[in-house]
């Protein structure tokens, strides 16, 4: 099974490497930009929840510190 997947991926990679630059650019942008946006959304959500879980680093009642 993995050999078939590896062979398919090698074919796709070879096709993409031999394609003209504008085709490569469009395909990479169509795949990479949405993946980056999804990754940013997931990371923002995870770190936002972690920040809410751990709270703030300074004491809310400490008035002599600038906010």
N, C-alpha and C positions, 0 to 999 in steps of 0.2 A: 504494500500500500504506500509506504513512504517513498519507495523508489519511483512509483508513478507520479507522486506529487513533486518529487525533486526533479524528475524529467520534465514535467509540465512547467515548473517554475524556471528551469534552465531555458526552455523554449521561449517563455515570455520575456525573460531577461535578455536573451539574444535578440529577439524581435525589437525590444525597446532600445537596445544599444545601437541597432542598425537603422532605426527610424530617423528621419530628419529632425533637426533640433526643435522646430516649432511643434511638431507632434509630441516629442518628449516633454517639452515645457507644458503643454496643455494637459497631457496625461498625468504628469507629476503634480501639477497644481490641482487637478480634479481629485487626486487621491490624498496628497499630503496636507493641503489646507483644511479639509474637513476633519482629518485625523488629528491635526494639531488643535483645532477648535474643540473637539470632543475631549482631548487630553487636558486642555486648559480648563474646561468646565468641570471635569471630574476632579482635577487637582484643587481647584478653587473650592469646590464643595467639601472635599475631604479636609482640607486645611482650615476652612471656615468652621466646620463642626469640631475639629480638634481645638481650635482657638476658643470656641464657646465652652467646650468641655473643661479646659484648663483655666479659663478665666483670664483676667488681666494680671500683669506682673506687679502693678503697684497697688497700694492700699487705697481704696476709694475714700476713706475717712482722713487721709493724711493731707492736710490743707497747705502745708509749707512747701510742697513740691509743685512746680509749675505743671499745668496740664497740657 
